[in-house]
Amino acid sequence: MRNYKTQMEAAKKGIITPEMEIVAKKEYIDPEKLRESVARGEVAIPCNVNHKSISPEGIGMGLRTKINVNLGISGDRKDYDLEMKKVDMAIRYGAEAIMDLSNYGKTHEFRTALIEKSPAMIGTVPMYDAIGYLEKDLVNITADDFLSVVRAHAEEGVDFMTIHAGINRRAVEAFRREKRKMNIVSRGGSLLFAWMMMTGNENPFCEHYDEVLEILREYDVTISLGDALRPGCIDDSTDAGQISELIELGALTERAWAKDVQVMVEGPGHMAMNEIEANMKLQKRICHNAPFYVLGPLVTDIAPGYDHITSAIGGAIAAASGADFLCYVTPAEHLRLPDVNDVKEGIMASKIAAHAADIAKGVPHSRDRDNEMAAARHKLDWDAMFEAAIDPEKAKAYYESTPPAERHTCSMCGKMCAVRTTNMILEGKTVEFCDE
């Protein structure tokens, strides 16, 4: 039987848990070094005691950049089978986390099935589920009601929860002074802001934060401190509202660690490229090097239909500058609920960004597959190239869609392939292009 409640408590006691052993092996690092990072809060291993199918992953400094896939039931698209197909897609292509953002009806059945089958970490936003779960209008929900949803998700086996505890009265005051172009674009943040304004009460997750932490500690749920005031357009980035909330999140991080609850901190949003590095360093400083989980950032606002690309650009810069966890964005962002193909495009864009950042950060073994690809290309070994590719099926389909006359070339260059030409000369052969 465990003599600790959470991974952080174990780490502080000098215990290397089975989950730490698994993560250390995946990351090619010493388990003791990992334990020390978990004890300091610089690495989180979100792993609910009731999530039996999980394959543990670490998020934080010195580790591979992880990605998250959002999905869930919407009031406009109540298709449970479609959402489970997205789950299968996320697992197939190696997403380390899946967030169930369902906001319609009784979602317990879907979430239970998701947790039962998924080796990936499962995250939720209890605020999204509250209205459907409780069957109450927002203004009639009490602080105890909100806490009951947190407990229900924890009991089900959710590994991390986005809790918007930083949007308190002080942060709201700074936001209202700023007069943003886009106001609040966080769904959970907007609901809490509305609840606070309609009831006149303080944010219940802030006012009752210690009770929230006790629930999370009981099941070893990692708190992901939500950025309710993240910028929703590049003109709103790094403003008083965003920074004011970030300061609150720094204090909440330390309070969670004091109770041995693991922490991640969520970040922007929409942001011009020249501001990203500074924001990553600012977050790490203010939030004491807690793992940083970013949405994007999207580096321009004018690309609906292509926001998986704007997000990948920002995500690569963010992760190379210190972010630890990227939330994917699909081509459907800002337009509609994503379909299965959108999910795949979002996963691939996010994984490319994460991988590129890991190479830049010098994460152990991050270049291995790139070196395998280079070796396969040097030998013009197409099967080995497909095997090394991030999406082998798509690479092979492209290659075979316009078959080359000669197998060891492609239809782009044919016999004039630079690799083929150079290899032949170095092997002492004559290069000829004209047929007799």
C-alpha positions as CSV (number, residue, x, y, z in Angstrom):
1,M,0.0,0.0,0.0
2,R,1.2,3.5,-0.9
3,N,2.5,5.5,2.1
4,Y,2.1,8.8,0.2
5,K,-0.9,10.5,-1.4
6,T,0.7,12.2,-4.4
7,Q,3.7,12.0,-6.6
8,M,5.0,15.2,-5.1
9,E,4.6,14.0,-1.5
10,A,6.5,10.8,-2.4
11,A,9.3,12.9,-4.1
12,K,9.6,15.1,-1.1
13,K,10.0,11.9,1.1
14,G,12.8,10.6,-1.1
15,I,10.6,7.9,-2.7
16,I,11.0,7.0,-6.3
17,T,7.5,5.8,-7.4
18,P,6.8,3.3,-10.1
19,E,5.4,6.1,-12.2
20,M,8.7,8.0,-11.8
21,E,10.6,4.9,-12.9
22,I,8.5,4.7,-16.1
23,V,8.9,8.4,-16.9
24,A,12.6,8.3,-16.3
25,K,13.0,5.4,-18.7
26,K,11.0,7.2,-21.4
27,E,13.0,10.3,-20.9
28,Y,16.5,8.7,-20.7
29,I,17.2,10.4,-17.4
30,D,18.2,9.2,-13.9
31,P,15.2,8.4,-11.7
32,E,16.8,10.2,-8.8
33,K,17.2,13.4,-10.8
34,L,13.5,13.1,-11.9
35,R,12.5,12.7,-8.3
36,E,14.3,15.8,-7.3
37,S,12.5,17.8,-10.1
38,V,9.1,16.5,-9.0
39,A,9.9,17.4,-5.4
40,R,10.7,21.0,-6.5
41,G,7.6,21.2,-8.6
42,E,9.5,21.7,-11.8
43,V,8.1,18.4,-13.2
44,A,4.6,17.1,-12.8
45,I,3.5,13.5,-13.4
46,P,-0.3,13.8,-13.7
47,C,-1.6,10.3,-12.7
48,N,-4.9,9.9,-10.9
49,V,-4.9,6.8,-8.6
50,N,-8.2,5.7,-10.3
51,H,-6.8,5.9,-13.9
52,K,-5.7,2.3,-14.3
53,S,-5.0,2.3,-18.0
54,I,-2.6,5.3,-18.0
55,S,1.0,5.2,-19.3
56,P,2.6,7.8,-17.1
57,E,4.2,10.9,-18.6
58,G,6.2,13.7,-17.1
59,I,5.7,17.4,-18.0
60,G,8.4,19.9,-17.2
61,M,11.9,21.1,-17.4
62,G,14.4,18.9,-19.2
63,L,11.8,16.5,-20.5
64,R,10.2,16.1,-24.0
65,T,7.6,18.7,-24.9
66,K,4.2,17.0,-24.6
67,I,1.0,17.7,-26.5
68,N,-2.7,17.7,-25.6
69,V,-5.7,17.0,-27.8
70,N,-9.0,18.7,-27.0
71,L,-12.3,17.0,-27.7
72,G,-15.8,16.5,-26.2
73,I,-19.5,16.6,-26.6
74,S,-21.1,19.9,-27.7
75,G,-24.7,21.0,-27.5
76,D,-24.6,21.5,-31.3
77,R,-22.9,18.1,-32.0
78,K,-24.0,15.3,-29.6
79,D,-22.1,12.5,-31.4
80,Y,-20.4,10.2,-28.8
81,D,-19.1,7.8,-31.5
82,L,-17.4,10.7,-33.4
83,E,-15.7,11.9,-30.2
84,M,-14.4,8.4,-29.5
85,K,-13.0,8.2,-33.0
86,K,-11.1,11.4,-32.1
87,V,-9.8,9.6,-29.0
88,D,-8.6,6.7,-31.1
89,M,-6.9,9.2,-33.5
90,A,-5.1,10.9,-30.5
91,I,-3.9,7.6,-29.1
92,R,-2.8,6.3,-32.5
93,Y,-0.6,9.4,-33.2
94,G,0.9,9.6,-29.8
95,A,-0.7,12.5,-28.0
96,E,0.3,12.4,-24.4
97,A,-2.9,14.0,-23.1
98,I,-6.5,14.3,-24.0
99,M,-8.8,16.9,-22.5
100,D,-12.5,16.1,-22.4
101,L,-14.1,19.6,-22.8
102,S,-17.7,18.2,-22.9
103,N,-20.2,20.9,-22.0
104,Y,-23.5,19.2,-22.7
105,G,-25.7,17.0,-20.6
106,K,-24.6,14.1,-18.4
107,T,-21.0,13.5,-19.6
108,H,-20.1,10.9,-16.9
109,E,-20.6,7.9,-19.3
110,F,-18.4,9.3,-22.0
111,R,-15.6,10.4,-19.5
112,T,-15.7,7.0,-17.8
113,A,-15.2,5.2,-21.1
114,L,-12.5,7.6,-22.1
115,I,-10.6,7.0,-18.8
116,E,-11.0,3.3,-19.0
117,K,-9.5,3.0,-22.5
118,S,-6.9,5.8,-22.7
119,P,-3.2,5.4,-21.9
120,A,-2.9,9.2,-22.3
121,M,-3.4,11.6,-19.4
122,I,-7.0,12.8,-19.2
123,G,-7.8,16.4,-18.4
124,T,-11.1,18.3,-17.8
125,V,-12.4,21.7,-17.0
126,P,-15.0,21.2,-14.3
127,M,-16.4,24.7,-14.9
128,Y,-17.5,23.6,-18.4
129,D,-19.4,20.6,-17.1
130,A,-21.0,22.3,-14.1
131,I,-24.2,23.6,-15.8
132,G,-25.1,20.3,-17.5
133,Y,-23.9,18.2,-14.6
134,L,-25.9,20.2,-12.0
135,E,-28.8,21.1,-14.3
136,K,-28.9,24.6,-12.9
137,D,-28.6,28.1,-14.4
138,L,-25.2,29.7,-13.8
139,V,-26.5,32.3,-11.3
140,N,-28.1,29.5,-9.1
141,I,-24.9,27.4,-8.8
142,T,-23.3,27.7,-5.4
143,A,-19.6,27.3,-4.4
144,D,-20.4,23.9,-2.9
145,D,-21.9,22.9,-6.3
146,F,-18.7,23.8,-8.1
147,L,-16.7,21.8,-5.6
148,S,-19.0,18.8,-6.1
149,V,-18.2,18.7,-9.8
150,V,-14.4,18.8,-9.0
151,R,-14.9,15.8,-6.7
152,A,-16.9,13.9,-9.2
153,H,-14.2,14.3,-11.9
154,A,-11.5,13.4,-9.4
155,E,-13.3,10.2,-8.4
156,E,-13.8,9.2,-12.0
157,G,-10.0,9.2,-12.6
158,V,-9.2,12.5,-14.2
159,D,-5.5,13.2,-14.1
160,F,-5.4,17.0,-14.3
161,M,-8.1,19.7,-14.1
162,T,-8.1,23.2,-15.4
163,I,-9.2,25.4,-12.5
164,H,-9.5,29.1,-13.1
165,A,-8.7,30.2,-9.6
166,G,-6.6,33.2,-10.6
167,I,-9.5,35.4,-11.9
168,N,-10.3,36.9,-8.6
169,R,-11.5,40.4,-7.9
170,R,-8.0,42.0,-8.1
171,A,-7.4,40.4,-11.5
172,V,-10.9,41.4,-12.7
173,E,-10.3,45.0,-11.7
174,A,-7.1,45.1,-13.8
175,F,-8.9,43.5,-16.7
176,R,-11.8,46.1,-16.6
177,R,-9.4,49.0,-16.5
178,E,-7.5,47.7,-19.6
179,K,-10.6,47.9,-22.0
180,R,-9.4,45.1,-24.3
181,K,-10.3,44.6,-27.9
182,M,-11.4,41.0,-27.3
183,N,-12.3,41.0,-23.5
184,I,-12.4,37.5,-22.1
185,V,-12.1,34.6,-24.6
186,S,-11.6,31.7,-22.1
187,R,-14.9,29.8,-21.9
188,G,-14.3,28.9,-18.2
189,G,-13.1,32.4,-17.4
190,S,-16.1,34.1,-19.0
191,L,-18.5,31.8,-17.0
192,L,-16.7,32.6,-13.8
193,F,-16.6,36.3,-14.6
194,A,-20.3,36.3,-15.3
195,W,-21.0,34.3,-12.1
196,M,-19.0,36.8,-10.0
197,M,-20.7,39.8,-11.6
198,M,-24.2,38.3,-11.2
199,T,-23.8,37.1,-7.6
200,G,-21.4,39.7,-6.3
201,N,-19.2,36.9,-4.8
202,E,-15.5,36.1,-5.1
203,N,-14.4,33.4,-7.5
204,P,-15.4,30.2,-5.6
205,F,-12.3,28.4,-6.8
206,C,-10.2,31.2,-5.3
207,E,-12.2,31.6,-2.1
208,H,-12.3,27.9,-1.4
209,Y,-8.9,27.0,-2.9
210,D,-7.8,25.0,0.1
211,E,-10.9,22.8,-0.2
212,V,-10.2,22.3,-3.9
213,L,-6.6,21.3,-3.1
214,E,-7.8,18.7,-0.5
215,I,-10.0,17.0,-3.2
216,L,-7.2,17.0,-5.7
217,R,-4.6,15.7,-3.2
218,E,-6.9,12.8,-2.2
219,Y,-6.8,11.4,-5.8
220,D,-3.4,12.8,-6.9
221,V,-5.0,15.1,-9.5
222,T,-2.7,17.7,-10.9
223,I,-4.1,21.3,-10.9
224,S,-3.7,23.1,-14.1
225,L,-4.1,26.7,-13.2
226,G,-6.2,28.2,-16.0
227,D,-5.4,31.5,-17.7
228,A,-8.9,33.0,-17.7
229,L,-7.5,36.3,-18.9
230,R,-5.3,35.0,-21.7
231,P,-5.2,37.3,-24.7
232,G,-7.7,36.5,-27.5
233,C,-6.0,38.6,-30.1
234,I,-2.4,39.7,-30.6
235,D,-3.3,43.3,-29.6
236,D,-4.3,42.2,-26.1
237,S,-1.2,40.2,-25.3
238,T,1.0,41.0,-22.2
239,D,-1.5,43.5,-20.9
240,A,-2.4,44.3,-17.3
241,G,-5.2,41.7,-17.1
242,Q,-3.0,38.8,-18.3
243,I,0.0,39.8,-16.0
244,S,-2.3,40.5,-13.0
245,E,-3.7,37.0,-13.2
246,L,-0.3,35.5,-13.7
247,I,0.9,37.0,-10.4
248,E,-2.1,35.4,-8.7
249,L,-1.2,32.1,-10.3
250,G,2.3,32.3,-8.9
251,A,0.9,32.6,-5.4
252,L,-1.6,29.8,-6.0
253,T,1.2,27.5,-7.3
254,E,3.1,27.8,-4.0
255,R,-0.1,27.1,-2.0
256,A,-0.7,23.9,-4.0
257,W,2.9,22.7,-3.5
258,A,2.6,23.3,0.2
259,K,-0.2,20.7,0.2
260,D,1.8,18.3,-2.1
261,V,-0.5,18.9,-5.1
262,Q,1.3,19.0,-8.4
263,V,0.8,22.1,-10.6
264,M,0.9,23.2,-14.2
265,V,0.3,26.8,-15.2
266,E,-1.6,27.7,-18.4
267,G,-0.6,30.4,-20.7
268,P,-1.5,32.5,-23.8
269,G,-3.3,32.6,-26.2
270,H,-2.7,35.0,-29.1
271,M,0.7,36.7,-29.2
272,A,3.1,38.2,-31.7
273,M,6.2,36.2,-32.2
274,N,8.5,38.9,-30.7
275,E,6.7,38.7,-27.3
276,I,6.7,34.9,-26.9
277,E,10.1,34.3,-25.4
278,A,9.8,37.1,-22.9
279,N,6.4,35.7,-21.8
280,M,7.8,32.2,-21.3
281,K,10.6,33.5,-19.1
282,L,8.2,35.8,-17.2
283,Q,5.9,32.9,-16.4
284,K,8.7,30.6,-15.3
285,R,10.0,33.4,-13.0
286,I,6.6,34.4,-11.5
287,C,5.4,30.8,-11.2
288,H,8.6,29.4,-9.7
289,N,9.5,27.1,-12.7
290,A,6.2,25.2,-12.6
291,P,5.5,23.4,-15.8
292,F,4.0,25.7,-18.4
293,Y,1.0,24.6,-20.6
294,V,0.3,26.9,-23.6
295,L,-2.5,27.2,-26.1
296,G,-0.6,28.1,-29.2
297,P,0.3,30.9,-29.0
298,L,-1.3,31.9,-32.3
299,V,1.0,34.4,-33.9
300,T,-1.6,36.1,-36.1
301,D,-5.3,36.6,-36.0
302,I,-6.1,36.4,-39.8
303,A,-5.8,32.7,-40.6
304,P,-9.1,30.9,-39.8
305,G,-8.9,27.6,-41.5
306,Y,-5.1,27.5,-41.0
307,D,-4.8,28.1,-37.3
308,H,-3.1,24.8,-36.7
309,I,-0.2,26.5,-38.6
310,T,-0.3,29.8,-36.7
311,S,-0.4,27.7,-33.5
312,A,2.5,25.5,-34.5
313,I,4.7,28.5,-35.3
314,G,4.0,30.0,-31.9
315,G,4.2,26.7,-30.1
316,A,7.6,25.9,-31.5
317,I,8.9,29.3,-30.3
318,A,7.2,28.9,-26.9
319,A,8.5,25.4,-26.2
320,A,12.0,26.3,-27.4
321,S,11.8,29.2,-24.9
322,G,10.7,27.1,-21.9
323,A,7.1,26.0,-22.4
324,D,6.6,22.3,-21.5
325,F,3.2,21.3,-22.8
326,L,1.4,22.4,-26.0
327,C,-2.3,22.3,-26.5
328,Y,-3.1,21.5,-30.1
329,V,-5.1,23.8,-32.3
330,T,-7.0,22.4,-35.4
331,P,-7.8,24.1,-38.7
332,A,-11.4,24.4,-37.4
333,E,-10.3,26.7,-34.5
334,H,-12.6,29.8,-34.3
335,L,-15.0,28.2,-36.9
336,R,-16.6,24.9,-35.8
337,L,-16.3,21.7,-33.8
338,P,-13.3,19.8,-35.4
339,D,-13.9,16.6,-37.3
340,V,-11.6,13.6,-37.3
341,N,-9.4,14.9,-40.1
342,D,-9.1,18.3,-38.3
343,V,-8.0,16.4,-35.2
344,K,-5.2,14.7,-37.2
345,E,-4.0,17.9,-38.7
346,G,-3.9,19.6,-35.3
347,I,-2.0,16.7,-33.7
348,M,0.6,16.6,-36.5
349,A,1.1,20.4,-36.4
350,S,1.5,20.3,-32.7
351,K,3.8,17.3,-32.6
352,I,6.1,19.0,-35.3
353,A,6.3,22.1,-33.1
354,A,7.0,20.1,-30.0
355,H,9.7,18.0,-31.7
356,A,11.4,21.0,-33.3
357,A,11.5,22.7,-29.9
358,D,13.0,19.5,-28.3
359,I,15.8,19.6,-30.8
360,A,16.5,23.3,-30.0
361,K,16.5,22.5,-26.3
362,G,18.8,19.6,-26.6
363,V,16.4,17.1,-25.1
364,P,18.1,13.7,-24.9
365,H,17.6,11.6,-28.0
366,S,15.4,14.2,-29.7
367,R,17.5,14.0,-32.9
368,D,17.4,10.2,-33.2
369,R,14.6,10.0,-35.7
370,D,16.0,12.9,-37.7
371,N,19.3,11.1,-37.9
372,E,17.4,7.9,-39.0
373,M,15.7,9.9,-41.7
374,A,18.9,11.4,-42.9
375,A,20.5,8.0,-43.1
376,A,17.5,6.6,-45.1
377,R,17.6,9.6,-47.5
378,H,21.3,9.1,-48.0
379,K,20.7,5.6,-49.1
380,L,17.5,6.5,-51.0
381,D,15.7,3.8,-48.9
382,W,12.1,4.8,-49.2
383,D,10.7,2.2,-46.8
384,A,13.1,3.4,-44.1
385,M,12.1,7.0,-44.8
386,F,8.5,6.2,-44.3
387,E,9.3,4.3,-41.1
388,A,11.1,7.4,-39.7
389,A,8.4,9.8,-40.8
390,I,6.0,11.4,-38.2
391,D,3.1,10.3,-40.5
392,P,4.3,7.3,-42.5
393,E,0.9,6.7,-44.2
394,K,0.7,10.3,-45.6
395,A,4.4,10.2,-46.7
396,K,3.9,6.9,-48.6
397,A,0.7,8.0,-50.2
398,Y,2.3,11.2,-51.5
399,Y,5.3,9.3,-52.9
400,E,3.1,6.7,-54.6
401,S,0.5,9.2,-56.0
402,T,2.9,10.1,-58.9
403,P,5.2,7.0,-59.3
404,P,8.7,7.8,-60.5
405,A,10.2,5.9,-63.5
406,E,13.0,4.7,-61.2
407,R,12.2,3.4,-57.7
408,H,15.3,5.0,-56.1
409,T,14.2,8.5,-57.0
410,C,11.0,10.6,-56.7
411,S,8.9,12.4,-59.3
412,M,10.3,15.8,-58.2
413,C,13.8,15.3,-59.6
414,G,13.7,11.9,-61.2
415,K,17.2,10.8,-62.3
416,M,18.5,14.3,-61.6
417,C,18.1,13.6,-57.8
418,A,21.0,15.3,-56.1
419,V,21.5,12.5,-53.6
420,R,21.6,9.9,-56.4
421,T,24.0,11.9,-58.5
422,T,26.4,12.5,-55.6
423,N,26.3,8.9,-54.4
424,M,27.1,7.6,-57.9
425,I,30.1,9.9,-58.3
426,L,31.4,9.0,-54.9
427,E,31.0,5.4,-55.8
428,G,33.1,5.9,-58.9
429,K,30.2,5.6,-61.3
430,T,29.3,7.6,-64.4
431,V,26.1,9.7,-64.3
432,E,24.1,9.6,-67.5
433,F,20.7,11.1,-68.2
434,C,20.2,10.5,-71.9
435,D,18.9,7.2,-73.1
436,E,20.4,5.7,-76.3
